[in-house]
Amino acid sequence: MRQDLILYMIFEPIMESLEEKQTISLLLDMYGSLLTDRQNDFIDLHYNEDLSFGEIAESENISRQAVHDAILHGKKMLEKFEEHLGLVRLKNSGAAPSDGVDLDAVRKEIAEINHLLRDDILYDTGPLKRKIKNLMKMVGASE
């Protein structure tokens, strides 16, 4: 019994870390195009390539803190996208296009939103708002 407790204490943080890595990787696959290039690259290097903040900082000639901040903000954005759109949750639930959600169309909408964001639409947010409303309808999310 005591041996089980010791094993649990050793492996539980490792399993949580692996779960987080898997979750972030899935979110990055779905929503990565909505992040800045820097956030996308740093999260990919840290979670998928298993590089430390220091290794990324050294290769980019920036501070470790800058890498940490980019990853932290990127993760928050990924989690926010998932909270509002739920596409990873939908995909993991086994929902099929016959359930009324065309994941290819959703990916296309995300790519178009990314294009609008990259084209600096600060003066006219109408197209972005329409795309987001359309995307939310597609996945059955409430406004």
C-alpha positions in Angstrom: 0.0 0.0 0.0 2.7 2.5 1.0 4.6 1.5 -2.2 1.6 2.5 -4.3 1.4 5.8 -2.6 5.1 6.5 -3.3 4.7 5.5 -6.9 1.6 7.8 -7.2 3.5 10.7 -5.7 6.3 10.2 -8.2 4.3 9.7 -11.3 1.3 11.9 -10.7 3.1 15.2 -11.6 4.6 13.5 -14.7 1.2 12.3 -15.9 -0.3 15.8 -15.3 2.6 17.2 -17.4 2.0 14.8 -20.2 -1.8 15.5 -20.2 -1.0 19.2 -20.4 1.4 18.7 -23.3 -1.2 16.6 -25.1 -3.9 19.2 -24.5 -1.8 22.1 -25.6 -0.7 20.2 -28.7 -4.3 19.5 -29.7 -5.2 23.2 -29.1 -2.2 24.3 -31.1 -3.2 22.1 -34.0 -6.7 23.5 -34.1 -6.2 27.1 -33.3 -2.4 27.7 -33.9 -3.1 29.8 -37.0 -4.9 32.4 -34.8 -1.8 33.0 -32.7 1.0 35.3 -33.6 3.8 33.5 -35.5 6.1 33.9 -32.5 3.6 32.4 -30.0 2.8 29.5 -32.4 6.5 28.8 -33.0 7.5 29.0 -29.3 4.6 26.8 -28.1 5.4 24.3 -30.8 9.1 24.2 -29.9 8.3 23.9 -26.2 5.4 21.4 -26.2 6.0 19.4 -29.4 9.8 19.6 -29.7 10.4 19.5 -26.0 12.8 22.5 -25.9 13.2 24.4 -22.7 12.6 28.1 -22.4 16.3 28.7 -22.2 17.0 26.7 -25.4 14.4 28.6 -27.3 15.7 31.9 -25.9 19.2 31.1 -26.9 18.2 30.1 -30.5 16.2 33.3 -30.9 18.7 35.6 -29.1 16.0 36.8 -26.7 15.5 36.5 -23.0 14.1 33.5 -21.3 11.4 35.8 -19.9 10.3 36.8 -23.4 9.9 33.2 -24.3 7.9 32.5 -21.1 5.6 35.5 -21.8 5.0 34.5 -25.4 4.1 30.9 -24.4 2.0 32.0 -21.4 -0.1 34.5 -23.5 -0.3 32.0 -26.4 -1.6 29.2 -24.1 -4.2 31.6 -22.6 -5.4 32.5 -26.1 -5.6 28.8 -27.1 -7.6 28.0 -24.0 -9.9 31.0 -24.7 -10.5 29.9 -28.3 -11.4 26.4 -27.0 -13.6 27.8 -24.3 -15.6 29.8 -26.8 -15.6 27.5 -29.8 -15.1 24.0 -28.3 -13.7 22.5 -31.5 -11.2 20.2 -29.8 -13.8 19.0 -27.4 -16.2 18.5 -30.3 -13.5 16.5 -32.2 -12.7 14.4 -29.2 -16.3 13.7 -28.5 -16.5 11.8 -31.8 -18.9 14.2 -33.4 -18.9 13.6 -37.1 -19.9 15.9 -40.0 -23.2 14.1 -40.0 -23.8 15.6 -36.5 -24.1 19.0 -38.3 -20.5 20.2 -38.0 -18.2 20.2 -41.0 -14.7 20.5 -39.4 -13.1 21.3 -42.8 -15.5 24.3 -43.1 -14.6 25.3 -39.6 -10.9 25.1 -40.3 -11.5 27.2 -43.4 -13.3 29.8 -41.3 -10.5 29.9 -38.8 -8.0 30.4 -41.6 -10.0 33.3 -43.0 -10.2 34.9 -39.5 -6.5 34.5 -39.3 -6.1 36.2 -42.6 -8.3 39.1 -41.5 -6.3 39.4 -38.3 -3.0 39.4 -40.1 -4.2 42.2 -42.5 -4.7 44.6 -39.6 -8.4 45.2 -39.5 -8.4 47.5 -36.6 -10.4 50.2 -38.4 -13.1 47.8 -39.7 -14.0 44.9 -37.4 -17.2 44.1 -39.3 -15.8 41.3 -41.5 -14.1 39.7 -38.4 -17.3 39.9 -36.4 -19.3 38.3 -39.2 -16.7 35.5 -39.6 -16.7 34.8 -35.8 -20.6 34.7 -35.7 -20.6 32.3 -38.7 -18.0 30.1 -37.0 -20.0 30.1 -33.7 -23.2 29.1 -35.6 -21.3 26.3 -37.3 -20.2 24.8 -33.9 -23.5 25.6 -32.1 -21.8 28.0 -29.7 -23.9 30.7 -28.0 -22.9 34.3 -28.3 
